[in-house]
Amino acid sequence: MSDMIKLLAVVGPTASGKTALAVELAKRYGGEVVSCDSMQIYRGMTVATAAPTPEEQQGVPHHLVGIIEPTESFSVVEYVRLAKEAIAGIVSRGNIPVLCGGTGLYYNSLVDGIEFSEAAELPGLREQLRQRALSEGGEVLLAELAQFDPDTAARLAPADHKRIIRAIEVYRATGVTMTAHIAQSRSRPSEYEAATVGLFCSDRQWLYDRIDRRVDAMLERGLLEETRRFYDRYGTGTAVQAIGYKELRPYLDGECTLDTAADNLRRATRRYAKRQISWFGRDERIQRLYMDEMNDITQAADRASKMINSRS
């Protein structure tokens, strides 16, 4: 264990308070934050992805936020490579890496050392599947995935084209399902010793209320204008699937009212939060912190620190 790289991690559903807690823990432990969010990596999508603002970062260095163009292809393999580089740099400076985000596949792939060989990369097939997703819809591809990897399919939503395509690609290239890859990798030692705090809530309505308030705040911060700029500049690409943009597109196209689009965004965000809770809830190694029982972020950080210190 002494040779393993120690890191802290804050995971959980959207709007649960991950950023604020990760920043507070980084300040207490002398850390730097490494994003574990599959959409915050894209540039120019600050509002839609709730990327931490300079004020929210409070001077704590953040990594892997706004690093690539929305039109660029980006996979879990590339995320793990960049995250490892960021962590190595943080450790070399004598600081503690604090992983923060809600993308379960990114978290597990990094912390558990899940590896995918070069054979798992099939650009031709990937592009073919992308075109099918656009023409036939995610439901068709998800049903196809469920035929050989029902566990992975159950964790994904039809709109999550990127991960559906990746799971199909991995199986077609290697003959091994994404579920099996994860299970096999977990049987091998990881290079990281992670003390992970998962943010949950005893009353699900508490989270839903926070999601509703977040959507209102995002609209006030210019989500509509950001969405319009995004479609005018990029049109299509992986980042089009970001929650927020696709729900507001019908309003921009004159197909519904803004209130209807906002309601659709709230529902989509709640569904995404449910999937995140399910993903992280299955991992018994994650220590649970019920945020609806906390009075403020200071109390949450105190409780999280006790959890982390108990692992030392």
C-alpha positions as CSV (number, residue, x, y, z in Angstrom):
1,M,0.0,0.0,0.0
2,S,2.9,2.3,0.7
3,D,3.8,2.5,-3.0
4,M,0.3,3.5,-4.0
5,I,-0.6,7.1,-4.9
6,K,-3.0,8.5,-2.4
7,L,-5.9,10.6,-3.7
8,L,-9.2,11.9,-2.4
9,A,-12.4,11.7,-4.4
10,V,-15.8,13.4,-4.2
11,V,-18.4,11.7,-6.4
12,G,-22.2,11.7,-6.7
13,P,-25.1,13.0,-8.6
14,T,-25.4,16.4,-10.3
15,A,-26.3,19.3,-8.1
16,S,-25.3,17.5,-4.9
17,G,-22.5,19.9,-3.9
18,K,-19.5,18.1,-5.3
19,T,-17.6,21.1,-6.4
20,A,-18.0,23.0,-3.1
21,L,-16.9,20.0,-1.0
22,A,-14.0,19.1,-3.3
23,V,-12.7,22.7,-3.1
24,E,-13.1,22.8,0.7
25,L,-11.2,19.5,1.1
26,A,-8.5,20.6,-1.3
27,K,-8.0,23.7,0.9
28,R,-7.8,21.6,4.0
29,Y,-5.4,18.9,2.7
30,G,-3.3,21.0,0.3
31,G,-4.8,19.6,-2.8
32,E,-5.6,20.3,-6.4
33,V,-8.8,19.3,-8.1
34,V,-9.0,16.9,-11.1
35,S,-12.3,16.9,-12.9
36,C,-14.1,13.6,-13.4
37,D,-16.8,14.9,-15.7
38,S,-17.2,13.8,-19.3
39,M,-18.7,17.2,-20.4
40,Q,-16.6,19.7,-18.4
41,I,-13.6,18.8,-20.5
42,Y,-15.1,20.7,-23.4
43,R,-14.4,24.4,-24.0
44,G,-17.1,27.0,-24.1
45,M,-19.7,24.9,-22.3
46,T,-19.3,26.5,-18.9
47,V,-23.0,27.1,-18.0
48,A,-24.4,23.8,-19.5
49,T,-21.9,21.6,-17.7
50,A,-21.8,23.6,-14.4
51,A,-18.1,23.9,-14.8
52,P,-16.6,25.6,-11.7
53,T,-16.2,29.3,-12.0
54,P,-13.1,31.1,-10.8
55,E,-15.1,32.3,-7.8
56,E,-16.1,28.7,-7.0
57,Q,-12.6,27.4,-7.4
58,Q,-11.4,29.8,-4.7
59,G,-7.9,29.8,-5.9
60,V,-7.6,26.0,-5.9
61,P,-6.0,24.7,-9.1
62,H,-8.4,22.7,-11.3
63,H,-7.4,20.3,-14.1
64,L,-9.2,18.8,-17.1
65,V,-11.8,21.5,-17.3
66,G,-12.3,23.1,-20.7
67,I,-9.4,21.5,-22.4
68,I,-10.7,20.3,-25.8
69,E,-13.0,21.6,-28.6
70,P,-16.6,20.3,-28.6
71,T,-16.0,18.8,-32.1
72,E,-13.1,16.7,-30.9
73,S,-13.5,13.0,-30.2
74,F,-12.7,12.1,-26.6
75,S,-12.8,8.7,-24.9
76,V,-12.4,7.2,-21.5
77,V,-9.0,5.9,-22.6
78,E,-7.9,9.5,-23.3
79,Y,-9.4,10.7,-20.0
80,V,-7.5,8.2,-18.0
81,R,-4.3,9.1,-19.7
82,L,-4.7,12.9,-19.1
83,A,-6.0,12.3,-15.5
84,K,-2.9,10.2,-14.7
85,E,-0.7,13.0,-16.1
86,A,-2.5,15.6,-14.0
87,I,-2.2,13.5,-10.9
88,A,1.5,12.8,-11.4
89,G,2.0,16.6,-11.7
90,I,0.1,17.3,-8.5
91,V,2.0,14.7,-6.6
92,S,5.3,16.0,-7.9
93,R,4.4,19.4,-6.4
94,G,3.8,17.7,-3.0
95,N,0.1,18.2,-3.2
96,I,-2.9,15.9,-2.9
97,P,-5.0,15.0,-6.0
98,V,-8.8,15.6,-5.3
99,L,-10.9,13.8,-7.9
100,C,-14.3,15.5,-8.4
101,G,-17.2,14.5,-10.6
102,G,-20.1,12.4,-11.5
103,T,-19.0,10.4,-14.5
104,G,-18.9,6.9,-13.0
105,L,-17.1,5.2,-15.9
106,Y,-14.3,7.8,-15.8
107,Y,-14.0,7.4,-12.0
108,N,-13.8,3.6,-12.1
109,S,-11.6,3.4,-15.1
110,L,-9.0,5.7,-13.4
111,V,-9.2,4.5,-9.8
112,D,-9.5,0.8,-10.6
113,G,-6.9,0.9,-13.4
114,I,-9.3,-0.4,-16.1
115,E,-7.3,-0.7,-19.3
116,F,-8.4,-0.9,-22.9
117,S,-6.0,-2.0,-25.6
118,E,-5.4,-0.2,-28.8
119,A,-7.4,-3.0,-30.4
120,A,-10.5,-1.5,-28.7
121,E,-10.2,1.6,-30.8
122,L,-12.1,1.2,-34.1
123,P,-12.5,4.7,-35.7
124,G,-14.3,3.3,-38.7
125,L,-16.9,1.5,-36.6
126,R,-17.2,4.4,-34.3
127,E,-18.2,6.8,-37.1
128,Q,-20.6,4.2,-38.5
129,L,-22.3,3.9,-35.1
130,R,-22.4,7.7,-34.7
131,Q,-24.3,8.0,-38.0
132,R,-26.7,5.2,-37.0
133,A,-27.3,7.0,-33.7
134,L,-28.2,10.2,-35.5
135,S,-30.4,8.4,-38.1
136,E,-32.0,5.6,-36.1
137,G,-31.8,7.0,-32.5
138,G,-30.1,5.9,-29.4
139,E,-32.9,3.6,-28.4
140,V,-31.9,1.3,-31.3
141,L,-28.3,1.1,-30.4
142,L,-29.1,0.7,-26.7
143,A,-31.3,-2.3,-27.6
144,E,-28.4,-3.7,-29.6
145,L,-26.0,-3.3,-26.7
146,A,-28.4,-5.0,-24.3
147,Q,-28.3,-8.1,-26.4
148,F,-24.7,-8.8,-25.4
149,D,-24.0,-6.5,-22.4
150,P,-27.3,-6.0,-20.5
151,D,-25.6,-4.7,-17.4
152,T,-23.9,-1.8,-19.2
153,A,-27.0,-1.1,-21.2
154,A,-29.0,-0.8,-18.0
155,R,-26.8,2.0,-16.8
156,L,-27.1,4.1,-19.9
157,A,-29.7,6.4,-21.3
158,P,-30.8,6.3,-25.0
159,A,-29.4,9.9,-25.3
160,D,-26.0,8.8,-24.1
161,H,-24.8,8.0,-27.6
162,K,-21.1,8.4,-26.7
163,R,-21.0,5.6,-24.1
164,I,-23.4,3.3,-25.9
165,I,-21.1,3.5,-29.0
166,R,-18.0,3.0,-26.9
167,A,-19.5,-0.1,-25.2
168,I,-20.4,-1.6,-28.6
169,E,-17.1,-0.7,-30.0
170,V,-15.2,-2.4,-27.2
171,Y,-17.1,-5.6,-27.6
172,R,-16.8,-5.7,-31.4
173,A,-13.1,-5.0,-31.2
174,T,-12.1,-7.3,-28.3
175,G,-15.0,-9.8,-27.9
176,V,-15.2,-8.8,-24.3
177,T,-18.0,-6.7,-22.9
178,M,-17.5,-3.4,-21.1
179,T,-18.9,-5.1,-18.0
180,A,-16.3,-7.9,-18.2
181,H,-13.5,-5.4,-18.8
182,I,-14.4,-3.6,-15.6
183,A,-14.6,-6.8,-13.6
184,Q,-11.3,-8.1,-15.0
185,S,-9.5,-4.9,-14.3
186,R,-10.8,-4.7,-10.7
187,S,-9.1,-8.0,-10.0
188,R,-5.7,-6.4,-10.7
189,P,-4.0,-4.0,-8.2
190,S,-4.6,-0.3,-8.8
191,E,-1.9,2.2,-8.6
192,Y,-4.1,4.5,-6.5
193,E,-5.3,4.4,-2.9
194,A,-8.5,6.4,-3.1
195,A,-10.4,7.7,-0.1
196,T,-13.8,8.4,-1.8
197,V,-16.7,10.3,-0.4
198,G,-20.0,9.8,-2.2
199,L,-22.7,12.5,-1.9
200,F,-26.1,11.0,-1.4
201,C,-29.4,12.2,0.2
202,S,-31.9,10.5,2.5
203,D,-34.8,12.4,0.8
204,R,-34.6,12.3,-3.0
205,Q,-36.8,15.4,-3.2
206,W,-34.0,17.4,-1.6
207,L,-31.9,16.7,-4.6
208,Y,-34.7,17.3,-7.1
209,D,-35.3,20.7,-5.5
210,R,-31.6,21.6,-5.9
211,I,-31.8,20.5,-9.5
212,D,-34.8,22.7,-10.2
213,R,-33.0,25.7,-8.6
214,R,-29.8,24.9,-10.6
215,V,-31.8,24.9,-13.9
216,D,-33.3,28.3,-13.0
217,A,-29.8,29.7,-12.1
218,M,-28.3,28.3,-15.4
219,L,-31.0,30.1,-17.4
220,E,-30.3,33.3,-15.5
221,R,-26.5,32.9,-16.2
222,G,-27.1,32.7,-19.9
223,L,-27.7,29.0,-20.8
224,L,-30.0,29.9,-23.6
225,E,-27.4,32.2,-25.2
226,E,-24.7,29.7,-24.7
227,T,-26.8,27.0,-26.4
228,R,-27.6,29.3,-29.3
229,R,-23.9,30.1,-29.8
230,F,-23.0,26.4,-29.5
231,Y,-25.4,25.3,-32.3
232,D,-24.5,28.2,-34.5
233,R,-20.8,27.3,-34.2
234,Y,-20.7,23.5,-34.0
235,G,-24.0,22.1,-35.0
236,T,-23.2,18.5,-34.3
237,G,-20.6,16.5,-32.4
238,T,-20.3,14.5,-29.2
239,A,-20.9,17.6,-27.0
240,V,-24.4,18.0,-28.6
241,Q,-25.5,15.4,-26.1
242,A,-24.8,17.6,-23.2
243,I,-27.8,17.9,-20.9
244,G,-29.1,21.4,-21.4
245,Y,-28.4,22.0,-25.1
246,K,-30.5,19.2,-26.5
247,E,-33.5,20.1,-24.3
248,L,-33.3,23.8,-25.3
249,R,-32.9,23.1,-29.0
250,P,-36.7,22.7,-29.6
251,Y,-37.3,26.1,-28.2
252,L,-34.6,27.7,-30.4
253,D,-36.2,26.0,-33.4
254,G,-39.6,27.4,-32.4
255,E,-41.1,24.0,-31.6
256,C,-42.0,24.7,-28.0
257,T,-42.1,27.4,-25.3
258,L,-39.2,28.2,-23.0
259,D,-41.2,26.9,-20.0
260,T,-41.7,23.6,-21.7
261,A,-38.0,23.3,-22.7
262,A,-37.0,24.2,-19.1
263,D,-39.3,21.6,-17.7
264,N,-37.8,19.0,-20.1
265,L,-34.3,20.0,-18.9
266,R,-35.3,19.5,-15.3
267,R,-36.7,16.1,-16.0
268,A,-33.7,15.0,-18.0
269,T,-31.4,16.2,-15.2
270,R,-33.3,14.3,-12.6
271,R,-33.1,11.1,-14.7
272,Y,-29.4,11.6,-15.1
273,A,-29.0,12.0,-11.3
274,K,-30.9,8.8,-10.8
275,R,-28.4,6.9,-13.0
276,Q,-25.5,8.5,-11.1
277,I,-26.9,7.5,-7.7
278,S,-27.4,4.0,-9.0
279,W,-23.8,3.8,-10.3
280,F,-22.1,5.0,-7.2
281,G,-24.5,3.4,-4.9
282,R,-23.3,-0.1,-6.0
283,D,-19.7,0.6,-5.0
284,E,-19.4,-0.5,-1.3
285,R,-15.9,1.2,-1.1
286,I,-17.5,4.6,-1.4
287,Q,-18.2,6.2,2.0
288,R,-21.6,7.9,2.0
289,L,-22.2,11.4,3.1
290,Y,-25.9,12.4,3.2
291,M,-25.9,16.1,2.1
292,D,-29.5,16.8,3.1
293,E,-28.5,16.1,6.7
294,M,-25.7,18.8,6.6
295,N,-26.3,22.4,7.6
296,D,-23.6,23.8,5.4
297,I,-20.5,23.0,3.4
298,T,-18.3,23.4,6.5
299,Q,-20.2,20.7,8.4
300,A,-20.1,18.5,5.3
301,A,-16.3,18.9,5.0
302,D,-15.9,18.2,8.7
303,R,-17.8,14.9,8.3
304,A,-16.0,14.0,5.1
305,S,-12.6,14.7,6.7
306,K,-13.5,12.2,9.5
307,M,-14.3,9.6,6.9
308,I,-11.0,10.3,5.0
309,N,-8.9,10.3,8.2
310,S,-10.5,7.0,9.2
311,R,-9.0,5.4,6.1
312,S,-5.5,6.6,6.8
